[in-house]
Amino acid sequence: MSNIDDVISIYSARLKQQHISFVQYFLHAFVRSSSAKMKYKTVPEGRQAIVIDNLGKAELIVGPQRVFLYKKRLTFLRHYTATQKEYLVIHDKDGLVKHKPGPCQVFLNPYLHNDITVKNAVILDATQLLVVYKKAKDNVVTRRLVKGPLVFIPEAEEWLHEFTWHGPSDTDRTKIVAYQRKFTKLTIIPENMYYNVTDVRTKDDTTLTLKVMIFYELKDPVTMLTLTHDPIADIINALCADMVAFASNLTYTAFLGQSSDLSCLKCYPQLVQRAERIGFEINKVVYRGYQASSQLQNMQDNAIKSRTQLRLSTEVEEREQRLNQFKLQRDESRTKLKHEMQVSNHQHAQALDRMTQDHDLQLASLDHQHNVEITQLDMQTQLDLEEARNKAEEDYLRELSKMNVDMTKYLVNMHYSEVNKQVEVVGV
């Protein structure tokens, strides 16, 4: 009691200093506490709130509203929004789970919901599919395949099959690690992977690491789901078995001679058979080479170096021989060309001589023909003149005959000549 009396005395002294009585102080405190419990709150449009009174009764307020609060507490609800490529997972108080596809908005009511989560929808392209399981009311689980292209939103009773396969290591793509690939989207287009088959022994106990590249394609997803849980592991095991079977029947030297056959599918019967059994198809296997032990590899490198040097020396000698042969061929071609040019020049000169002779003959022939034509013209002219003279003489004689001239005498007188000889014919 002494402590209480001390507190009352201290407060009394302070009130006396401020000239305030105990009654005024208690009235002021009562009004202040009442005003704190009586107020207005605004719930804007697009928002929701819960109003809880002093008895614990809750009321949902959907905005826009103006709410009078007296001995009540207002709490705004958190809202969750999903876009076209999202959906809401709503966990109710009664344990029911609902999926609401977007676009949508839901307010988290703590009296109705335990939790609300925004999740992304599964987007599939044309080369992907999903394996979806659904639980029915009688606890029967069904399975279906969902192929793209599609934006998939699972129902509350559905879940996706998660694949866990062997996959390439993050540091070395040729090393396949268990449980490396975890995914839900199954690819149905051709794929490939690199793999190195280690510790492969030949017939003469040479240890090799064989490097291959496998091209494969999923053909039957249902068969794959039924018969295997990790097809990559099955493919790798079958590949290793075929590699070991191929190399165990050959010596190291024979293997080097026949290693190119490892790019043919006929060398992988177990791989092809196992892939077909689990719904896959092996399109091609590419042999990328091998790797031996360090000692054997050094020997092989030295042999390769020697062969390379010998091949380079042979190539150099062959190039020199080809160069000499080329020079001889060019010299022969040049000599032949010169001879052909000389023959051509001689033939050209002969052709010019023949042309000159032909031209001279043609000119002589033309001159002769011209002279003949002139001679013929002169003779024809003389004949024409003689004929004209004879005709004129004939016309003259006709005229004389018409004038009763004795033509015989006339002609005899015209052609009279003195008798130089006298021929006497005496009969016997």
Stockholm file with secondary structure:
# STOCKHOLM 1.0

chainA/1-428         MSNIDDVISIYSARLKQQHISFVQYFLHAFVRSSSAKMKYKTVPEGRQAIVIDNLGKAELIVGPQRVFLYKKRLTFLRHYTATQKEYLVIHDKDGLVKHKPGPCQVFLNPYLHNDITVKNAVILDATQLLVVYKKAKDNVVTRRLVKGPLVFIPEAEEWLHEFTWHGPSDTDRTKIVAYQRKFTKLTIIPENMYYNVTDVRTKDDTTLTLKVMIFYELKDPVTMLTLTHDPIADIINALCADMVAFASNLTYTAFLGQSSDLSCLKCYPQLVQRAERIGFEINKVVYRGYQASSQLQNMQDNAIKSRTQLRLSTEVEEREQRLNQFKLQRDESRTKLKHEMQVSNHQHAQALDRMTQDHDLQLASLDHQHNVEITQLDMQTQLDLEEARNKAEEDYLRELSKMNVDMTKYLVNMHYSEVNKQVEVVGV
#=GR chainA/1-428 SS CHHHHHHHHHHHHHHHHTTCCHHHHHHHHHHHHHHHHEEEEEECTTCEEEEEETTCCEEEEESSEEEEEESEEEEECCEEEECTTEEEEEEETTSCEEEEESSEEEECCTTTEEEEEEEECEEECTTEEEEEEEECTTSCEEEEEEESSEEECCCTTEEECCEEEEEECSSCTTSEEEEEEEESCEECSCEEEEEEEEEEECTTCCEEEEEEEEEEEECCHHHHHHHCSCHHHHHHHHHHHHHHHHHHTSCHHHHHHHGGGGGSGGGCHHHHHHHHHTTEEEEEEEEEEEEECHHHHHHHHHHHHHHHHHHHHHHHHHHHHHHHHHHHHHHHHHHHHHHHHHHHHHHHHHHHHHHHHHHHHHHHHHHHHHHHHHHHHHHHHHHHHHHHHHHHHHHHHHHHHHTTCCHHHHHHHHTCCCCCCCCCCCCC
#=GC SS_cons         CHHHHHHHHHHHHHHHHTTCCHHHHHHHHHHHHHHHHEEEEEECTTCEEEEEETTCCEEEEESSEEEEEESEEEEECCEEEECTTEEEEEEETTSCEEEEESSEEEECCTTTEEEEEEEECEEECTTEEEEEEEECTTSCEEEEEEESSEEECCCTTEEECCEEEEEECSSCTTSEEEEEEEESCEECSCEEEEEEEEEEECTTCCEEEEEEEEEEEECCHHHHHHHCSCHHHHHHHHHHHHHHHHHHTSCHHHHHHHGGGGGSGGGCHHHHHHHHHTTEEEEEEEEEEEEECHHHHHHHHHHHHHHHHHHHHHHHHHHHHHHHHHHHHHHHHHHHHHHHHHHHHHHHHHHHHHHHHHHHHHHHHHHHHHHHHHHHHHHHHHHHHHHHHHHHHHHHHHHHHHTTCCHHHHHHHHTCCCCCCCCCCCCC
//
